């Protein structure tokens, strides 16, 4: 397929159902998707150098109306994302643009998701989306009326996130957890489509720049009250790391394609020293 995600190293294009990356301990997700990221110019230096997670969007030639419609939504929700970023800065007592500086060349991403119906007694081997946290700052989610999104509370219970007309779901991700030193918890969630109908949702992911050095920006006043950090998606809070290097490793684990671990050990140590 001309737009298959398996053909590139930037995790854009069509993701067919029941796929995963190179992580042997993860089960496949029961979903299909089409994903795009921040559009890049033909002469973009990261594009020309083949930098991981940077590439041209593989628009399907058989659907010429997809690009204008999808980009119109991308542009609007991207503006919303940056307005929300200002609110998170205020909530954490940070200065203006103190979070925005990490998005100088963001990798913000829009994904169209389709979840086929599952049995009401689904045993959990293959879910619409396995339990995970989002490896970004936060996610803005539009969902249809069929439900299926669940979050796990601190008591270990799975709680439904019912669709509400005229609303979007904002989900805190791992990067914001690190920046806030765990004051904001990255929400563990999953999708099980028990509706008996096809489920559709549209998440927009706020991803920092590839080269952003991620580390806590404040000190948690109550370090004993932090949500569990033991998932395959969990990011370290105590060791500064280059965002794109983590994201490349993680993407290779969960998605088919040619994304490889791009970590340069010497560069990472240097970045960690500079961010300490």
C-alpha positions in Angstrom: 0.0 0.0 0.0 1.4 3.4 -1.0 0.7 5.1 2.3 1.5 2.2 4.7 3.3 3.2 7.8 5.5 0.2 7.3 7.3 1.9 4.4 8.8 4.8 6.3 10.8 5.8 9.4 8.5 8.7 10.6 5.4 6.8 11.7 3.0 8.6 9.3 0.4 7.1 7.0 -1.9 4.1 7.3 -1.7 1.7 10.2 -3.6 -1.5 9.4 -5.3 -3.5 12.1 -3.7 -5.9 14.6 -0.2 -4.6 14.4 2.6 -3.7 16.8 6.3 -3.0 16.7 9.3 -4.9 17.9 8.2 -5.3 21.6 7.6 -9.1 22.0 5.8 -8.6 25.4 3.0 -6.4 24.0 -0.2 -7.7 22.3 -1.5 -6.2 19.1 -4.1 -3.4 19.2 -7.4 -4.0 17.6 -7.6 -0.8 15.6 -6.6 0.8 12.3 -5.5 4.4 11.8 -4.2 7.1 9.5 -1.6 9.4 11.1 0.1 12.7 10.1 2.5 15.0 11.8 3.6 18.6 11.4 4.0 19.2 7.7 7.6 19.7 6.5 8.9 21.8 3.6 10.8 20.0 0.8 14.0 21.7 1.9 13.6 21.0 5.6 17.1 20.1 6.9 15.8 17.3 9.2 13.8 15.9 6.3 16.8 16.0 3.9 19.1 14.3 6.5 16.6 11.5 7.2 16.2 12.3 10.8 13.9 9.8 12.5 10.3 10.8 13.0 10.6 13.5 10.3 9.1 12.9 6.8 6.6 13.9 4.2 3.0 13.0 4.8 2.1 10.1 2.5 -1.4 11.3 1.4 -3.4 8.6 -0.4 -3.8 9.5 -4.1 -7.2 7.9 -4.2 -8.6 10.3 -1.6 -7.7 13.8 -2.8 -10.2 15.5 -0.4 -8.5 14.0 2.7 -5.6 16.4 2.9 -7.6 19.7 2.9 -10.1 18.4 5.4 -7.6 16.8 7.7 -5.2 19.8 7.6 -8.1 22.2 8.4 -8.8 20.3 11.6 -5.1 20.0 12.3 -4.6 23.7 12.2 -7.5 24.5 14.5 -6.7 21.9 17.1 -3.0 22.9 17.0 -4.0 26.4 17.9 -6.1 25.0 20.8 -3.1 23.0 22.0 -0.9 26.0 22.3 -3.7 27.9 24.2 -3.9 24.9 26.6 -0.1 25.0 27.0 -0.4 28.5 28.4 -2.9 27.3 31.0 -0.5 24.5 32.1 2.3 27.1 32.4 0.1 29.1 34.7 -1.0 26.1 36.7 2.6 25.1 37.4 3.6 28.7 38.2 6.0 28.9 35.3 6.9 31.9 33.2 5.3 32.8 29.9 6.5 30.4 27.1 8.5 28.3 29.6 6.8 25.2 28.2 6.4 26.6 24.7 10.2 26.8 24.3 10.2 23.0 24.1 8.0 23.1 21.0 10.2 25.2 18.7 9.9 22.6 16.0 7.1 20.5 17.4 6.2 17.0 16.1 2.5 17.5 16.8 0.4 14.7 15.4 -3.2 14.0 14.3 -4.5 10.5 14.1 -7.8 9.1 12.7 -8.8 6.0 14.6 -11.2 3.2 13.8 -12.0 0.5 16.4 -14.0 -2.5 15.2 -16.6 -3.9 17.7 -15.4 -6.4 20.3 -17.3 -9.1 22.2 -18.9 -7.8 25.4 -17.0 -10.5 27.4 -13.6 -9.6 25.8 -10.9 -11.2 27.9 -8.3 -8.5 27.4 -5.8 -10.2 25.1 -6.4 -7.9 22.2 -8.0 -4.6 23.1 -8.8 -1.7 20.9 -5.9 0.0 22.7 -3.8 -1.8 25.3 -3.3 -0.1 28.6 -0.8 2.7 28.3 0.0 6.4 29.0 0.6 8.9 26.2 4.2 9.8 25.5 3.6 13.4 24.8 2.7 16.6 26.8 -1.0 16.1 26.5 -3.6 14.8 24.1 -6.8 16.5 22.8 -9.4 13.8 21.9 -12.6 14.0 19.9 -14.7 10.8 20.2 -17.9 9.5 18.8 -21.0 8.5 20.8 -20.1 4.8 21.2 -17.8 5.0 24.2 -15.1 2.5 25.0 -12.4 4.8 26.5 -11.5 3.9 30.1 -9.0 5.4 32.6 -7.5 3.7 35.6 -7.9 5.5 38.9 -5.6 5.4 41.9 -7.6 2.5 43.4 -6.8 0.4 40.4 -10.4 0.6 38.9 -11.1 1.1 35.3 -13.6 4.0 34.9 -15.4 4.8 31.7 -15.0 8.2 30.0 -18.4 8.7 28.5 -18.8 10.9 25.4 -20.4 14.3 26.1 -21.8 16.4 23.2 -19.7 19.4 22.4 -16.7 18.5 24.4 -13.1 17.3 24.0 -11.1 15.1 26.3 -7.8 16.4 27.4 -5.4 13.7 28.6 -2.2 14.5 30.5 0.9 12.7 29.0 4.3 11.6 30.2 6.2 14.7 29.3 3.9 16.9 31.4 4.3 14.4 34.2 8.1 14.8 34.0 7.9 18.6 33.8 5.7 18.8 36.8 7.7 16.1 38.7 4.6 14.0 39.0 2.2 16.8 40.2 0.3 16.1 37.0 -0.3 12.3 36.6 0.0 10.8 33.2 -3.4 9.1 32.7 -3.3 5.3 32.2 -6.0 4.4 29.8 -7.3 1.8 27.3 -10.0 1.3 24.7 -12.5 -1.6 24.6 -15.2 -1.1 22.1 -18.2 -3.1 23.6 -20.8 -1.0 21.8 -21.5 -3.5 19.0 -20.7 -0.8 16.5 -17.6 0.7 14.9 -16.0 3.3 17.1 -14.2 6.4 15.7 -12.0 8.9 17.5 -9.5 11.6 16.6 -6.7 12.3 19.0 -4.3 15.2 18.6 -0.9 14.7 20.3 1.2 17.7 21.5 4.8 16.4 20.9 7.8 18.6 21.8 10.7 19.1 19.4 12.9 16.1 18.7 15.9 17.6 20.3 14.1 19.0 23.4 15.8 18.0 26.7 13.1 16.8 29.1 13.5 17.1 32.9 11.5 18.4 35.8 10.9 22.1 35.9 9.5 22.2 39.4 9.9 20.1 42.5 7.0 18.1 43.6 5.9 19.2 47.2 4.4 15.8 47.9 6.7 13.1 46.3 4.9 10.3 48.1 1.7 11.0 46.1 2.7 10.0 42.6 0.9 7.7 40.3 2.6 4.4 39.3 5.4 4.7 36.7 5.8 1.1 35.6 4.3 0.9 32.1 6.1 0.4 28.8 5.2 4.1 28.1 6.6 5.6 31.4 9.2 8.3 31.1 12.0 8.8 33.7 11.7 11.8 36.0 15.1 11.7 37.5 17.4 11.4 34.5 17.2 14.2 31.8 16.7 12.7 28.3 16.4 13.9 24.7 12.7 13.6 23.8 13.1 12.3 20.2 15.5 9.6 21.3 12.9 8.2 23.7 10.1 8.7 21.2 12.1 6.8 18.5 12.6 3.8 20.8 9.1 3.8 21.9 7.6 4.1 18.4 9.7 1.2 17.2 8.2 -0.9 20.1 4.6 -0.2 19.3 4.3 0.5 15.6 5.4 -1.4 12.5 7.8 0.5 10.2 11.4 1.5 9.9 11.8 3.7 13.0 15.0 2.7 14.8 16.6 3.6 18.1 18.5 6.8 17.2 20.2 7.4 20.6 23.8 8.6 20.5 25.2 7.7 24.0 27.8 10.4 24.0 25.2 13.0 22.9 22.8 11.8 25.6 25.3 12.1 28.4 26.3 15.6 27.2 22.6 16.6 27.1 22.0 15.1 30.5 24.9 17.1 32.0 23.7 20.3 30.4 20.2 19.8 31.8 21.1 18.9 35.3 
